[in-house]
Amino acid sequence: MDKDKGDIEKYIRAKKRVDNLKNFYAHIVIYVIMSLLLFLFKGRIIDFFVGKGVRDEGFLTWMDWNFVFIPIIWGVVLLVIGIYHFRFKSGFIKKWEARQLRKYMEE
């Protein structure tokens, strides 16, 4: 009976890890697609605003910098998430996860 319970817990942990990997890779794909679209259409978007009469250089410069910094910030966040999920699992986090799993399994 304990062996079955241990197998189920291993399966649940493995399933959670696979789901995390799948979600992380999907997020990377979305990041790459959106970054490419931002860089490809950057000029057209700025031209659209200029065509609508926006002449404020400060605003146009702000938009130009946003096209650069959004992918950079998003990439850093993805990097931190990747490090957390795949490399850095401190003892505190592992113990907390185990306690939470036990708590919810008992409910």
Beta strands, then each sheet from edge to edge (+ up, - down):
end
